[in-house]
């Protein structure tokens, strides 16, 4: 099963990535200052800019509205722009030099020895500058490739973190009803003890104990509400919405469970090894071009590939275990539905006390929350596996 504290660890990775980056006033969803990106339809763009965060929108919301990611992308783009500016200036100078040389030739100025020398100097300068421009062009291509990879990596890293935050939010929300039912039950118990005390059937200590139960249940509800609010604020910040806005959070998508049986661990592991950004850096890293350096580099890559293979196997097992847990929770939920219906009929007929009825309601809410939490855990395991296939493995899991 998934390790405890995974969500916190994932959020910590995100905070670590963003802590060193200045947050600037990037326009968020709904702003009219951002034009529709090339290749995106107006309907899709309008959906991104509404007041609901849907799970399938997270990657695009991060890419276009997360202020820290935009800062990274803009900084990377500025580096490329500076080099491109130099290249363009060089090409302009080459063109001007060649044009001037040609003008001298056309005007007959090259008929003189001095004119010929000037003409040749212009051509030689243009030739030398062209050689440097060609070298710079190669540099720009390398920078552009690196920029695209880095931007893509940060986009995926931020998006995977947003995925986990939204899944955590859904799980906290699913468990809130259980805590609310516990509070309702505690209040009913307190009311019953208070009534019993008046009738001489309960002591003051019994009433105080019941009241402590109410206070504890209320504190638990406040705590889970704070957790829900904190996760919502985090998700809003990750996707460019105001942290205190009225945005709605959508549900976790329903997973076609047949995809689990269709997973090919061997093929997916090969993809993960090929796509993993840390491994890509190792492959492109230097070896000092010495025998020892090459051996060390190859050994490091081999070890990293083996570690990732083990990680993928672990992720795969988590999916299978989560699927079994979800199946069990679904069975328990179906039974709880029947028990709830039975309790409801008995309560209407006066055959069940209010406290016993609330207990039945709480049992149902527990089963319902357990089922949703089990599903979220399954979806999280599947999502983590897929992110790893696409090159993203958080530091806490490697």
Helices and strands as residue ranges (DSSP letters): H 6-19, H 42-48, E 52-53, G 55-57, H 58-65, H 67-107, G 109-111, H 113-198, H 204-239, E 248-249, H 258-261, H 265-275, H 277-284, H 291-348, H 354-389, G 395-397
